[in-house]
Amino acid sequence: MSVPEGLEGSGQGLTRRTFLVAVGSVSLLAACNGKAPAPVASAAPAKPADRRFLQLSQALTGKTDLDPATAGRIEAAFAKLHPEMHARFPALAAKAQQAQGPEALLAAAGDARPTALAIITAWYTGSVGKGPQAITVSYRDALMQRPVDDGLFPPTYAQGGPAWWTAAPPPTVRAHG
């Protein structure tokens, strides 16, 4: 019996582990038809929202510090999932120029009230739509995270090392407008 090339001096022949790795690799390549997986396209950077949509969002939520990039993602998601709602944005934006406060704008929205509520929902939940077709536009920066963002991170975001949650919460660092 001959020793495979490269293993002559090792005193070992083909080990069971080497054989299993080789068979696994060949099986994987055969399953892929010899093709490497296609590279995943990186997400395109978010474009800032139309200034009018950002102002409409500020009027509906009562928040003046909304992120323009998140607004752009929300607007794009509405255009994709709910074009009929997206078509109502200009009329709502015009009403926002005249209304004083979120409650007054909702009262003046008329037939566009469901669209206005959907925009508010998108800002608070960080997603547009429902079910499997929903588009997540922001998780960490969703408005629902703000009440506790000085001491808690959203689930799945690690704040620190092991047992970080056993320390006293940090003092309030900022207030949102």
Backbone as JSON, one array per atom type, in Angstrom:
{
  "sequence": "MSVPEGLEGSGQGLTRRTFLVAVGSVSLLAACNGKAPAPVASAAPAKPADRRFLQLSQALTGKTDLDPATAGRIEAAFAKLHPEMHARFPALAAKAQQAQGPEALLAAAGDARPTALAIITAWYTGSVGKGPQAITVSYRDALMQRPVDDGLFPPTYAQGGPAWWTAAPPPTVRAHG",
  "N": [[0.85, -1.17, 0.0], [0.58, 2.18, -0.87], [1.65, 5.35, 0.42], [-0.15, 8.37, 0.51], [0.91, 11.25, -1.38], [2.76, 13.76, 0.28], [2.2, 12.9, 2.79], [4.17, 11.23, 3.49], [6.27, 11.23, 5.46], [4.86, 11.38, 7.84], [3.99, 9.17, 9.16], [1.42, 8.46, 9.28], [-1.33, 7.26, 7.44], [-4.0, 7.85, 5.24], [-6.29, 9.38, 7.18], [-9.32, 8.72, 9.01], [-10.72, 11.05, 9.61], [-9.68, 12.91, 7.72], [-10.55, 11.65, 5.41], [-13.39, 11.87, 5.74], [-13.72, 14.66, 5.69], [-12.88, 15.19, 3.09], [-14.81, 13.72, 1.59], [-17.12, 15.06, 2.41], [-16.61, 17.63, 1.39], [-16.51, 17.13, -1.37], [-19.12, 16.21, -1.74], [-20.58, 18.52, -1.11], [-19.71, 20.25, -3.15], [-20.71, 18.84, -5.34], [-23.45, 19.04, -4.86], [-23.81, 21.71, -5.28], [-23.44, 21.88, -7.95], [-20.9, 22.48, -8.75], [-20.72, 25.2, -8.71], [-20.0, 28.3, -7.24], [-21.65, 30.04, -4.56], [-23.7, 32.83, -5.47], [-22.6, 36.18, -5.09], [-23.92, 38.2, -2.47], [-25.84, 41.01, -2.99], [-25.05, 44.16, -1.75], [-26.94, 46.22, 0.46], [-28.44, 49.09, -0.86], [-27.42, 52.4, -0.13], [-29.48, 54.35, 1.98], [-31.6, 56.79, 0.63], [-32.11, 60.17, 1.46], [-35.32, 61.29, 2.54], [-37.93, 62.85, 0.63], [-38.22, 66.24, 1.23], [-40.73, 67.23, 1.89], [-42.09, 64.93, 2.74], [-40.67, 64.3, 5.04], [-41.24, 66.57, 6.61], [-44.02, 66.21, 6.82], [-44.05, 63.84, 8.29], [-42.87, 64.74, 10.66], [-44.84, 66.52, 11.47], [-46.99, 64.75, 11.88], [-46.05, 62.99, 13.88], [-45.17, 64.67, 15.84], [-42.54, 64.93, 16.46], [-39.47, 66.48, 16.14], [-36.94, 65.68, 15.51], [-36.53, 63.64, 13.58], [-34.99, 61.09, 11.61], [-33.65, 61.74, 8.44], [-32.78, 59.74, 6.62], [-34.09, 57.41, 7.5], [-36.67, 58.3, 7.07], [-36.62, 58.39, 4.29], [-36.44, 55.64, 3.72], [-38.88, 54.77, 4.77], [-40.7, 56.15, 3.15], [-40.05, 55.05, 0.62], [-40.75, 52.39, 1.09], [-43.53, 52.6, 1.45], [-44.19, 53.47, -1.15], [-43.62, 51.17, -2.56], [-45.14, 49.06, -1.33], [-47.7, 50.13, -0.74], [-48.95, 51.86, -2.91], [-51.27, 53.36, -3.29], [-51.67, 54.65, -0.84], [-49.3, 56.09, -0.75], [-49.75, 57.89, -2.79], [-51.37, 59.71, -1.56], [-49.77, 61.25, 0.06], [-48.83, 63.9, -0.79], [-51.2, 65.5, -0.54], [-51.74, 65.22, 2.18], [-49.42, 66.41, 3.18], [-49.83, 69.03, 2.4], [-52.02, 69.68, 4.02], [-50.75, 69.48, 6.44], [-49.28, 71.8, 6.58], [-51.11, 73.65, 7.41], [-52.38, 72.72, 9.72], [-52.29, 72.7, 13.3], [-50.42, 70.93, 15.18], [-50.27, 67.34, 15.89], [-52.77, 66.1, 16.54], [-54.68, 67.87, 15.48], [-54.01, 67.71, 12.79], [-54.6, 65.02, 12.23], [-57.37, 65.14, 12.63], [-58.07, 66.82, 10.54], [-57.44, 65.3, 8.37], [-59.35, 63.72, 7.07], [-60.46, 61.61, 4.49], [-57.93, 60.62, 4.19], [-57.06, 59.81, 6.63], [-56.52, 57.04, 7.45], [-54.11, 56.67, 6.04], [-52.47, 58.61, 7.23], [-52.37, 57.57, 9.83], [-51.06, 55.19, 9.26], [-48.54, 56.11, 8.53], [-47.66, 57.18, 10.96], [-47.64, 54.81, 12.46], [-45.64, 53.42, 11.09], [-43.36, 54.93, 11.76], [-43.26, 54.52, 14.54], [-43.14, 51.7, 14.88], [-41.15, 50.96, 13.15], [-41.53, 49.62, 10.79], [-43.17, 48.97, 7.65], [-46.28, 48.01, 6.5], [-47.84, 44.74, 6.84], [-47.51, 41.34, 7.97], [-45.96, 38.73, 5.92], [-45.04, 40.29, 3.75], [-44.26, 42.69, 4.81], [-42.06, 45.47, 5.31], [-39.15, 46.08, 7.0], [-37.86, 49.01, 8.16], [-36.4, 50.3, 10.07], [-35.08, 49.35, 13.15], [-33.66, 49.64, 15.57], [-33.83, 52.42, 15.73], [-36.53, 52.98, 15.82], [-39.4, 54.79, 16.89], [-40.7, 53.68, 19.07], [-38.71, 52.72, 20.68], [-37.6, 54.82, 22.03], [-38.53, 55.7, 24.69], [-37.08, 54.13, 26.51], [-34.45, 54.22, 25.75], [-32.26, 55.28, 27.05], [-31.42, 53.5, 28.94], [-31.85, 50.88, 28.17], [-31.23, 48.53, 25.58], [-32.69, 47.53, 22.48], [-34.12, 44.18, 22.21], [-31.82, 41.65, 21.26], [-29.68, 43.33, 20.85], [-26.61, 43.61, 22.18], [-25.55, 45.03, 25.16], [-23.3, 45.13, 26.79], [-20.62, 43.4, 28.46], [-20.53, 40.09, 30.01], [-23.35, 39.5, 32.08], [-24.24, 42.18, 32.14], [-26.64, 43.33, 32.72], [-27.01, 43.26, 35.44], [-25.99, 45.45, 36.72], [-26.73, 48.73, 38.02], [-29.14, 50.73, 36.28], [-28.12, 53.19, 33.86], [-28.0, 56.8, 34.4], [-30.57, 59.04, 33.17], [-29.91, 60.22, 29.95], [-30.74, 61.85, 27.89], [-33.49, 63.72, 26.64], [-36.27, 63.24, 24.55], [-37.74, 65.21, 21.99]],
  "CA": [[0.0, 0.0, 0.0], [1.41, 3.38, -0.95], [1.22, 6.47, 1.24], [-0.42, 9.52, -0.34], [1.97, 12.24, -1.44], [2.65, 14.79, 1.3], [2.06, 12.28, 4.11], [5.16, 10.18, 3.6], [7.03, 11.23, 6.7], [4.05, 11.58, 9.03], [3.72, 7.92, 9.84], [-0.02, 8.19, 9.2], [-1.89, 7.2, 6.1], [-5.22, 8.63, 5.12], [-7.05, 9.18, 8.41], [-10.77, 8.74, 8.86], [-11.14, 12.46, 9.62], [-9.33, 13.48, 6.42], [-11.45, 11.04, 4.43], [-14.72, 12.44, 5.89], [-13.66, 16.03, 5.22], [-12.8, 15.14, 1.63], [-16.11, 13.28, 1.08], [-18.07, 16.15, 2.65], [-16.32, 18.7, 0.44], [-16.93, 16.69, -2.71], [-20.59, 16.18, -1.73], [-21.06, 19.9, -1.17], [-19.47, 20.76, -4.5], [-21.64, 18.18, -6.25], [-24.78, 19.6, -4.62], [-23.82, 23.07, -5.85], [-23.1, 21.76, -9.36], [-19.6, 23.07, -8.98], [-20.81, 26.66, -8.76], [-19.93, 29.0, -5.96], [-22.85, 30.85, -4.38], [-23.63, 34.18, -6.01], [-22.4, 37.16, -4.02], [-25.12, 38.92, -2.06], [-25.74, 42.44, -3.26], [-25.18, 44.95, -0.52], [-28.08, 47.12, 0.45], [-28.12, 50.43, -1.34], [-27.56, 53.37, 0.95], [-30.8, 54.99, 1.99], [-31.64, 58.18, 0.17], [-32.96, 60.98, 2.33], [-36.69, 61.44, 2.06], [-38.4, 64.12, 0.11], [-38.34, 67.17, 2.36], [-42.15, 67.34, 2.26], [-42.48, 63.76, 3.53], [-40.05, 64.45, 6.37], [-42.04, 67.56, 7.34], [-45.29, 65.56, 7.12], [-43.78, 62.9, 9.38], [-42.66, 65.54, 11.87], [-46.15, 67.06, 11.88], [-47.84, 63.66, 12.37], [-45.53, 62.39, 15.11], [-44.83, 65.69, 16.84], [-41.1, 64.82, 16.73], [-38.72, 67.33, 15.21], [-35.61, 65.12, 15.29], [-36.62, 62.4, 12.82], [-33.85, 60.85, 10.73], [-34.02, 61.82, 7.03], [-32.54, 58.46, 5.94], [-35.21, 56.55, 7.87], [-37.84, 58.83, 6.35], [-36.49, 57.93, 2.91], [-36.79, 54.22, 3.66], [-40.33, 54.64, 5.01], [-41.39, 56.62, 1.95], [-39.83, 54.05, -0.43], [-41.54, 51.19, 1.42], [-44.92, 52.91, 1.12], [-44.31, 53.5, -2.61], [-43.58, 49.79, -3.05], [-46.21, 48.22, -0.79], [-49.01, 50.79, -0.71], [-48.9, 53.03, -3.79], [-52.47, 54.17, -3.1], [-51.4, 55.53, 0.3], [-48.21, 56.97, -1.14], [-50.33, 58.94, -3.62], [-52.04, 60.69, -0.68], [-48.79, 62.0, 0.83], [-48.82, 65.35, -1.07], [-52.38, 66.16, 0.03], [-51.53, 65.28, 3.63], [-48.36, 67.39, 3.44], [-50.44, 70.36, 2.29], [-52.83, 69.88, 5.23], [-49.83, 69.63, 7.58], [-48.85, 73.2, 6.62], [-52.17, 74.46, 8.0], [-52.8, 72.18, 11.01], [-51.44, 73.0, 14.45], [-50.24, 69.76, 16.03], [-50.65, 66.05, 15.34], [-54.2, 65.82, 16.7], [-55.4, 68.71, 14.51], [-53.74, 67.16, 11.46], [-55.41, 63.8, 12.09], [-58.76, 65.54, 12.5], [-58.25, 67.44, 9.23], [-57.02, 64.37, 7.31], [-60.51, 63.23, 6.32], [-60.31, 60.28, 3.89], [-56.53, 60.22, 4.28], [-56.72, 59.47, 8.02], [-55.8, 55.75, 7.54], [-52.74, 56.87, 5.56], [-51.75, 59.33, 8.29], [-52.12, 56.62, 10.93], [-50.06, 54.22, 8.79], [-47.24, 56.79, 8.61], [-47.3, 57.22, 12.39], [-47.33, 53.44, 12.84], [-44.33, 53.08, 10.52], [-42.31, 55.58, 12.56], [-43.17, 53.92, 15.88], [-42.77, 50.29, 14.84], [-39.98, 50.76, 12.31], [-41.85, 48.78, 9.65], [-44.3, 49.36, 6.81], [-47.03, 46.83, 6.07], [-48.05, 43.65, 7.81], [-47.33, 39.98, 7.47], [-44.69, 38.39, 5.27], [-44.58, 41.31, 2.81], [-43.86, 43.9, 5.54], [-40.67, 45.91, 5.12], [-38.57, 46.71, 8.18], [-37.04, 50.14, 7.74], [-35.55, 50.66, 11.19], [-35.46, 48.64, 14.37], [-33.03, 50.32, 16.7], [-34.22, 53.82, 15.8], [-37.98, 53.14, 15.82], [-39.8, 55.68, 17.99], [-41.11, 52.9, 20.25], [-37.53, 52.44, 21.5], [-37.12, 56.04, 22.7], [-38.75, 55.86, 26.13], [-36.13, 53.39, 27.33], [-33.15, 54.13, 25.1], [-31.16, 55.72, 27.91], [-30.98, 52.43, 29.82], [-32.04, 49.55, 27.59], [-31.13, 48.36, 24.15], [-33.72, 46.59, 22.01], [-33.69, 42.79, 22.24], [-30.79, 41.21, 20.32], [-28.56, 44.25, 20.85], [-25.87, 43.41, 23.42], [-25.1, 46.31, 25.71], [-21.97, 45.05, 27.38], [-20.08, 42.08, 28.71], [-21.39, 39.15, 30.73], [-24.18, 39.97, 33.19], [-24.32, 43.65, 32.14], [-27.95, 43.75, 33.23], [-27.05, 43.25, 36.9], [-25.6, 46.78, 37.21], [-27.81, 49.72, 38.07], [-29.27, 51.4, 34.97], [-27.46, 54.51, 33.81], [-28.93, 57.93, 34.54], [-31.14, 59.54, 31.92], [-28.9, 61.01, 29.26], [-31.36, 62.83, 27.0], [-34.96, 63.68, 26.51], [-36.68, 63.41, 23.16], [-38.77, 66.21, 21.76]],
  "C": [[0.9, 1.23, 0.0], [0.8, 4.5, -0.11], [0.97, 7.66, 0.31], [0.69, 10.55, -0.25], [1.73, 13.33, -0.4], [2.5, 14.21, 2.69], [3.15, 11.24, 4.35], [5.83, 10.13, 4.96], [6.18, 11.29, 7.94], [3.78, 10.3, 9.78], [2.24, 7.58, 9.82], [-0.41, 8.11, 7.75], [-3.07, 8.15, 6.06], [-6.06, 8.36, 6.36], [-8.54, 9.23, 8.11], [-11.29, 10.18, 8.8], [-10.86, 13.12, 8.27], [-10.26, 12.95, 5.34], [-12.85, 11.68, 4.52], [-14.77, 13.89, 5.43], [-13.65, 16.06, 3.69], [-14.15, 14.74, 1.03], [-17.15, 14.39, 1.27], [-17.87, 17.29, 1.67], [-16.78, 18.35, -0.96], [-18.45, 16.66, -2.79], [-21.17, 17.58, -1.83], [-20.87, 20.49, -2.56], [-20.42, 20.12, -5.5], [-23.05, 18.74, -6.09], [-24.91, 20.99, -5.22], [-23.55, 23.05, -7.34], [-21.78, 22.45, -9.69], [-19.61, 24.59, -9.03], [-20.71, 27.23, -7.35], [-21.2, 29.82, -5.8], [-22.63, 32.26, -4.93], [-23.41, 35.16, -4.87], [-23.7, 37.9, -3.74], [-24.9, 40.4, -2.33], [-25.9, 43.21, -1.96], [-26.36, 45.89, -0.66], [-27.63, 48.5, -0.02], [-28.27, 51.41, -0.19], [-28.91, 54.08, 0.83], [-30.67, 56.42, 1.51], [-32.49, 58.96, 1.16], [-34.33, 61.18, 1.7], [-36.89, 62.8, 1.41], [-38.64, 65.01, 1.32], [-39.79, 67.27, 2.83], [-42.6, 66.14, 3.08], [-41.89, 63.84, 4.93], [-40.85, 65.45, 7.2], [-43.42, 66.99, 7.71], [-45.12, 64.61, 8.3], [-43.58, 63.63, 10.7], [-43.99, 66.09, 12.39], [-47.03, 65.96, 12.47], [-47.37, 63.09, 13.69], [-45.3, 63.4, 16.22], [-43.37, 65.65, 17.22], [-40.34, 65.62, 15.69], [-37.36, 66.75, 14.84], [-35.63, 63.79, 14.54], [-35.46, 62.31, 11.83], [-34.28, 60.89, 9.27], [-33.81, 60.51, 6.27], [-33.66, 57.46, 6.25], [-36.48, 57.0, 7.16], [-37.8, 58.38, 4.9], [-36.86, 56.47, 2.75], [-38.28, 54.0, 3.87], [-41.09, 55.04, 3.74], [-41.25, 55.6, 0.81], [-40.65, 52.78, -0.17], [-43.01, 51.41, 1.13], [-45.13, 52.89, -0.4], [-44.36, 52.09, -3.17], [-44.8, 48.99, -2.61], [-47.6, 48.82, -0.91], [-48.99, 52.03, -1.6], [-50.13, 53.93, -3.65], [-52.32, 55.1, -1.91], [-50.33, 56.54, -0.06], [-48.74, 58.13, -1.98], [-51.01, 60.03, -2.79], [-51.06, 61.55, 0.12], [-48.8, 63.5, 0.5], [-50.01, 66.09, -0.47], [-52.25, 66.28, 1.55], [-50.47, 66.33, 3.98], [-48.92, 68.81, 3.34], [-51.28, 70.67, 3.51], [-51.94, 70.1, 6.46], [-49.34, 71.06, 7.7], [-49.84, 74.08, 7.37], [-52.55, 74.01, 9.41], [-51.78, 72.52, 12.1], [-51.4, 71.78, 15.37], [-50.76, 68.48, 15.4], [-52.16, 65.76, 15.42], [-55.03, 66.61, 15.68], [-55.2, 68.18, 13.09], [-54.54, 65.89, 11.23], [-56.89, 64.14, 11.92], [-59.05, 66.12, 11.12], [-57.96, 66.48, 8.08], [-58.17, 63.84, 6.48], [-60.31, 61.81, 5.81], [-58.88, 59.75, 4.0], [-56.11, 59.84, 5.71], [-56.03, 58.1, 8.14], [-54.35, 55.85, 7.05], [-51.91, 57.58, 6.61], [-51.41, 58.39, 9.45], [-51.07, 55.59, 10.53], [-48.66, 54.83, 8.84], [-46.76, 56.84, 10.05], [-46.88, 55.83, 12.85], [-45.95, 53.04, 12.33], [-43.2, 53.69, 11.34], [-42.17, 54.91, 13.92], [-42.71, 52.48, 15.86], [-41.51, 50.03, 14.03], [-40.25, 49.87, 11.11], [-43.08, 49.32, 8.92], [-44.97, 48.08, 6.34], [-47.15, 45.81, 7.18], [-47.79, 42.31, 7.15], [-46.01, 39.79, 6.75], [-44.16, 39.45, 4.31], [-44.13, 42.59, 3.5], [-42.38, 44.19, 5.32], [-40.22, 46.59, 6.41], [-37.62, 47.8, 7.71], [-36.08, 50.58, 8.83], [-36.01, 49.87, 12.4], [-34.93, 49.41, 15.58], [-33.54, 51.75, 16.86], [-35.73, 54.03, 15.7], [-38.38, 53.97, 17.05], [-40.25, 54.92, 19.23], [-39.94, 52.61, 21.18], [-37.12, 53.64, 22.36], [-37.39, 56.12, 24.19], [-37.72, 55.17, 27.02], [-34.71, 53.39, 26.77], [-31.99, 54.64, 25.94], [-30.65, 54.59, 28.8], [-31.09, 51.04, 29.24], [-31.82, 49.59, 26.09], [-32.27, 47.44, 23.72], [-33.22, 45.16, 22.12], [-32.78, 42.49, 21.06], [-29.63, 42.18, 20.21], [-27.85, 44.1, 22.2], [-25.32, 44.75, 23.9], [-23.68, 46.25, 26.25], [-21.56, 43.61, 27.57], [-21.05, 41.2, 29.48], [-22.09, 39.81, 31.92], [-24.27, 41.49, 33.27], [-25.6, 44.14, 32.77], [-28.03, 43.78, 34.75], [-26.64, 44.6, 37.5], [-26.81, 47.7, 37.21], [-27.92, 50.41, 36.71], [-28.61, 52.76, 34.99], [-28.47, 55.62, 33.99], [-29.46, 58.35, 33.16], [-30.14, 60.45, 31.25], [-29.51, 62.05, 28.32], [-32.85, 62.67, 27.03], [-35.29, 63.94, 25.05], [-37.81, 64.42, 23.07], [-39.93, 65.71, 20.98]]
}
